[in-house]
Amino acid sequence: MGRYEFQIFSHCVFLLCVAGFLFLDAGWHGAAGITAAYPLVGASVQLCGSATGGYALAGVAFLALGMLAVIAVTVSSLLFEKGQERPH
């Protein structure tokens, strides 16, 4: 895989993950909150609700594809770097 194809694949991974979160957000029913605090041990993230319908299913599918693509990009980048090394 060339550098150009790798960049396109990386952008597709990002778009899959963003689409997944947007679809889940579209089907979300409930509340979500983030509390920041100092020191950091007082910070919290609270999610109370559910995502229902076709949007929720599409969001989970996009996120699953995005995570599989993240693994594929990581493996291909490691192989790409290994292939670029030149013996001394």
Contacts in CASP RR format, 6 or more apart in sequence:
PFRMAT RR
TARGET T0000
AUTHOR 0000-0000-0000
METHOD contacts of the structure
MODEL  1
MGRYEFQIFSHCVFLLCVAGFLFLDAGWHGAAGITAAYPLVGASVQLCGS
ATGGYALAGVAFLALGMLAVIAVTVSSLLFEKGQERPH
1 9 0 8 1.000
1 76 0 8 1.000
1 80 0 8 1.000
2 80 0 8 1.000
3 80 0 8 1.000
6 73 0 8 1.000
6 76 0 8 1.000
6 77 0 8 1.000
6 80 0 8 1.000
9 69 0 8 1.000
9 72 0 8 1.000
9 73 0 8 1.000
9 76 0 8 1.000
10 73 0 8 1.000
12 69 0 8 1.000
13 66 0 8 1.000
13 69 0 8 1.000
13 70 0 8 1.000
13 73 0 8 1.000
16 62 0 8 1.000
16 63 0 8 1.000
16 65 0 8 1.000
16 66 0 8 1.000
16 69 0 8 1.000
17 62 0 8 1.000
17 63 0 8 1.000
17 66 0 8 1.000
17 67 0 8 1.000
17 70 0 8 1.000
19 59 0 8 1.000
19 62 0 8 1.000
20 58 0 8 1.000
20 59 0 8 1.000
20 60 0 8 1.000
20 61 0 8 1.000
20 62 0 8 1.000
20 63 0 8 1.000
21 59 0 8 1.000
21 63 0 8 1.000
22 59 0 8 1.000
23 55 0 8 1.000
23 56 0 8 1.000
23 58 0 8 1.000
23 59 0 8 1.000
23 62 0 8 1.000
24 51 0 8 1.000
24 55 0 8 1.000
24 56 0 8 1.000
24 59 0 8 1.000
24 60 0 8 1.000
24 63 0 8 1.000
26 55 0 8 1.000
27 51 0 8 1.000
27 52 0 8 1.000
27 53 0 8 1.000
27 54 0 8 1.000
27 55 0 8 1.000
27 56 0 8 1.000
28 49 0 8 1.000
28 50 0 8 1.000
28 51 0 8 1.000
29 49 0 8 1.000
29 50 0 8 1.000
29 51 0 8 1.000
29 52 0 8 1.000
30 48 0 8 1.000
30 49 0 8 1.000
30 50 0 8 1.000
31 46 0 8 1.000
31 47 0 8 1.000
31 48 0 8 1.000
31 49 0 8 1.000
32 46 0 8 1.000
32 47 0 8 1.000
32 48 0 8 1.000
33 45 0 8 1.000
33 46 0 8 1.000
33 47 0 8 1.000
34 43 0 8 1.000
34 44 0 8 1.000
34 45 0 8 1.000
34 46 0 8 1.000
35 42 0 8 1.000
35 43 0 8 1.000
35 44 0 8 1.000
35 45 0 8 1.000
35 46 0 8 1.000
36 43 0 8 1.000
37 43 0 8 1.000
37 44 0 8 1.000
50 56 0 8 1.000
51 59 0 8 1.000
END
